[in-house]
Amino acid sequence: MFEYMTVQEAAKKWELSERRIQKLCADSRINGVVHLSRVWLIPKDAEKPVDKRKK
């Protein structure tokens, strides 16, 4: 059984905004994400994506 966290939990864990997490999910930047209706479920063991905006 997989364990998931919400966008809010991921935002707190990775110190990012909820909107940024939603965008990463929509862009398939986080492995194993599940989209149910208006809810994103993120695996608890997912790695924080590398920020491509920084050099």
Helices and strands as residue ranges (DSSP letters): E 4-5, H 7-14, H 18-26, E 34-36, E 39-43
